[in-house]
């Protein structure tokens, strides 16, 4: 019984590790995409902060995104 539990735990750790590695890539891409999108609406001040909390059991990921804006553009002047 101990061997089955060890295999199960090792598999969970492996899958979680792969998901965390993939999440890092997603956060990096998301940050670049958001910077480009936000550029149409605001002038950002500093970096965009993105954190993600992953529930190990359900696999659900909650993203927290924050940024500061130095200037907000009037919507009618920047929308294409």
C-alpha positions as CSV (number, residue, x, y, z in Angstrom):
1,X,0.0,0.0,0.0
2,X,2.9,2.4,0.7
3,X,4.3,2.0,-2.8
4,X,1.0,3.0,-4.4
5,X,0.7,6.1,-2.2
6,X,4.3,7.1,-3.1
7,X,3.7,6.7,-6.8
8,X,0.5,8.7,-6.5
9,X,2.2,11.5,-4.6
10,X,5.1,11.5,-7.1
11,X,2.7,11.8,-10.0
12,X,0.8,14.6,-8.3
13,X,4.1,16.5,-7.7
14,X,5.2,16.0,-11.3
15,X,1.9,17.2,-12.8
16,X,1.8,20.2,-10.4
17,X,5.4,21.0,-11.4
18,X,4.5,21.0,-15.1
19,X,1.4,23.2,-14.5
20,X,3.5,25.7,-12.5
21,X,6.1,25.8,-15.2
22,X,3.4,26.4,-17.8
23,X,1.8,29.0,-15.6
24,X,5.1,31.0,-15.5
25,X,5.1,31.1,-19.3
26,X,1.4,32.2,-19.4
27,X,2.1,35.0,-16.9
28,X,5.0,36.3,-18.9
29,X,3.0,36.3,-22.2
30,X,-0.1,37.8,-20.4
31,X,2.0,40.6,-19.0
32,X,3.3,41.5,-22.5
33,X,-0.2,41.3,-24.0
34,X,-1.7,43.4,-21.3
35,X,0.9,46.1,-21.7
36,X,0.1,46.3,-25.4
37,X,-3.7,46.4,-24.8
38,X,-3.5,48.9,-21.9
39,X,-1.4,51.2,-24.1
40,X,-4.6,52.1,-26.0
41,X,-6.3,53.2,-22.8
42,X,-3.8,54.4,-20.3
43,X,-0.1,55.3,-19.9
44,X,1.1,52.8,-17.4
45,X,3.5,53.9,-14.6
46,X,5.9,51.1,-13.8
47,X,5.5,47.3,-14.3
48,X,2.3,45.3,-14.5
49,X,2.1,42.9,-11.6
50,X,0.5,39.5,-12.1
51,X,0.2,36.8,-9.5
52,X,-1.6,33.5,-9.8
53,X,-2.8,31.2,-7.0
54,X,-3.3,27.6,-8.1
55,X,-5.6,25.2,-6.1
56,X,-3.7,21.9,-6.2
57,X,-6.9,19.9,-5.9
58,X,-9.2,21.5,-8.4
59,X,-6.6,23.0,-10.7
60,X,-8.4,26.3,-10.6
61,X,-6.1,29.3,-11.0
62,X,-7.0,32.8,-9.7
63,X,-5.1,35.7,-11.4
64,X,-4.5,39.0,-9.6
65,X,-3.5,41.8,-11.9
66,X,-2.5,45.3,-10.8
67,X,-0.9,48.3,-12.4
68,X,-0.6,52.0,-12.0
69,X,-1.6,54.5,-14.6
70,X,0.0,57.9,-15.0
71,X,-2.5,59.1,-17.6
72,X,-6.0,57.9,-18.7
73,X,-6.9,58.5,-22.3
74,X,-10.3,59.7,-23.4
75,X,-12.0,56.6,-24.9
76,X,-13.2,58.3,-28.1
77,X,-9.7,59.5,-29.1
78,X,-8.0,56.1,-29.0
79,X,-10.5,53.5,-30.0
80,X,-10.1,52.5,-33.6
